[in-house]
């Protein structure tokens, strides 16, 4: 049971570390977290919309954050790397955080959901889905879905081509869960076949329009005879 407990403790520590980093980078726009072990220590890659807020003036905030990870979460020689998100509208975690903040400001859930889906699709995504669950309109729990484009729920395409984000909106009736799924623009499906070296299709030659020429010297055709009406 020692190895099982070790894996469980490692998983709990990662969850607590992620919650702490989300709370600390809330103003900067948290977009994702990646923890990897290196020969020099532990590399923590933090994706933010505004990395300058995390780094701070002369790197003071990033040094304080590194010290907190080493003392509080017992991370072995942490090395924090902050990356800027170039396309925030295609980051599922960022869009989930923004949608949760929009609901907390008082927007109606349908208006906020449709607006988020439209913004994601206008940025070039192949598909997206927004799921809101909680006390949306009454005392009972509800779930509303807003979907556009292509969405994969299982298989390799769902694991590697779909970005997922989750956030919570704390309102007076209760907590609303916000889930955002985004399929990236460069996602390639297994059933999409591309033939290498195939020549592009040759467009058909344009047919010139037929112009009918008329000459003024030619006599006009005779008018048809109309029978006279009897009195």
N, C-alpha and C positions, 0 to 999 in steps of 0.2 A: 504493500500500500504506500510505500514511501515515494515511489516514482509517480503514482497517480496523484498523490497530494501535491507533489512538486509541480506537476502540470497545471493543477487547479489553482494553486497559489500564483503561478506565473500568469495565467489567464486573468485572474482577479486583479493582479497588479497592473496589467496592461489596460484593463477597463477603467480602473481608477486614474491611471495616468492620462488616458484619453479624455475623461471627464474634466480633469484639472486643466489640461491644455485647451479644451474647448472654452472653459470658463475664462481663462487668461487671455485668449485671443478672440474674444467675442467682439470687441471693437474693431479688430483688424479683419474680421471676416474669415472664420475658420473654414478651410476647404478640403482638408484631408490630413492624414497622419500615417507615416510609415516608419516602423522601428526595425532595424536590422543590426545584427551583431557583426563586428569587424575585428581584426586582430588588434586594433588600437583601442577598442572599447565598444560603446553602443552608439550607433548613429540614429538620430531622431530627425526625420525630415518632416517639416511642417509647411503645409501649403496654405497660403493666405492671400487674400485679395489686396491688402495693404501691408506689406511686410515691414515698412518703416515703423509702424506702431509697435510691432513685436521687438524689433532690434533696439529701438530707443536712441537717445542721443549718445553718440560715441560708444554704442554697444552696451550701455549700462543695464538695460532691461534684459537683454539676452544672457548676460553674465549672471544676473540674479536668478533667472529662470534655470540656467544650467546648474547652479548651486542647489536650488530647491529640488531638482530631480535627483541629484546625488545624495542629498541628506534625507529627504522625506520618502522618496520612492526607491531608494537604494539601487539606482541605476549605475552600472559599472562604467566609469569614465564617460559620461554623456557628452556627445558632440551634436549640437543642435544646428541644423541647416534649414534656413527659411527660404522658400521658393515663392515667387509671385505667380498667381494664376492669371494667365494671359486671356483666357476666355471664361470669365466668371459665369456667364449664362449657360455654359455647358457643363458646369460642375454641379453634380447632384447635391452634395452636402451644402454648398453655398446657397443654392436655390431653396433648399429646405429651410435653412436658417433665415433667409430673407422672407419666405412665405410665413414662417412662424412669427417674425417681427411684424409683418403686415397685419396678421390676425390680431396681435396684441394691441395694435394701434386703432382697432375698431372697424376694420374692413369686413364686409359681408363675405362669408366663406366661398360662395359661388363666384362672386366678382374676383376675389383674390385667386381662386383656383384657375379660372379661365384666363386671367391676366398672366399668371405664371406659365401656363401651357403655351400661350401665344408668344410670349417672350422667348421661350426655349426653342420653339419651332422656327421663329424668325431668325434665330442665330445659326441655323443650319442643321439642327439635330434630325436624325432619321425618325425618331419617335420619342415620346415621353408620356409618363403617367404620374399623376398626383393623387394621393390617397389621403383624405382627412377623416379621422375617426375620433369620436368623442361626443360630448353634449353640444351639438351644433345648433339646434333650434329649440329643443325641449329638455325634459328631464331624463329622457331615455337616450341610450347610446345609439349613434348612427355612424354610417360609413358612406362617404361620398367619393366617387372616382371621377377624375377628369383625364381624358386620354386623347392622344392625337398621334398619327403616324404608326410605325411598326414597333411592337413590344414583344419580347421573348420572355417566357416565364420559366423555362427549363432548358436543360441541355448546355452544350458548350457555348452557344451564343449568349445565353443568359449569364453565364459565369464570367466570360471574358469581354463581352461587347457591351454590357450594361453597367452604367454607373448608378450607385444607390446612395441615397442620403436620408437621414432621419433627424428630426428636431421636434421640440415640444413647445407649444404655445400655451402659456399659463393665463387663462381667462377667469372671470368671476364664476361662471357655472362649473368650471373644472378644467382639466388639462386636455388639450387636443393634440393628438399625434399627427405629425406631418411626415409623409413618406414621398420621396421624389425618385423616380427612375428615369434615366436618360440613356438613349442609344446614341452613341457618338456618330458624327458625320462620316468618319472613315471606317465604320463597322462593315465587315464583309460577312455575308451569310454563307453557310455551307452549300446551299443550293444555287448560289450565283457562280456561274462558270464563265471564265474568261479564256479565250483561245489566244495563245501567244503567237506573235508573228502574223496574225490575220490582217489582211489588207482592209483598210476602211472602205465602206460601201461607196461606189462611184455614183454620184448623182446623175440622174437622167438629163440628157441635153434639153435645153429649153426650146420649145417649138415656137417659131416666129408667128406672130398673128397674121391672119389672112386679111388683106386689104382689098376691097372691091373698088376698082376704078370705074368712074363714070365719065362720059364725054358729053359735052354740051351739044355737039352737032348731031348726035343720035336722036331720031324722033321718039317721042314718047309713045307708049303703047296706047292703042285706041281704048276709049272708055266703053264699058259694057252697055249694050242697048237695054233700056228700061221700057217695058210695054206701057203704052198709054192707057189710062183708065177711061172706060166708057162713061158717057154722061148718064 
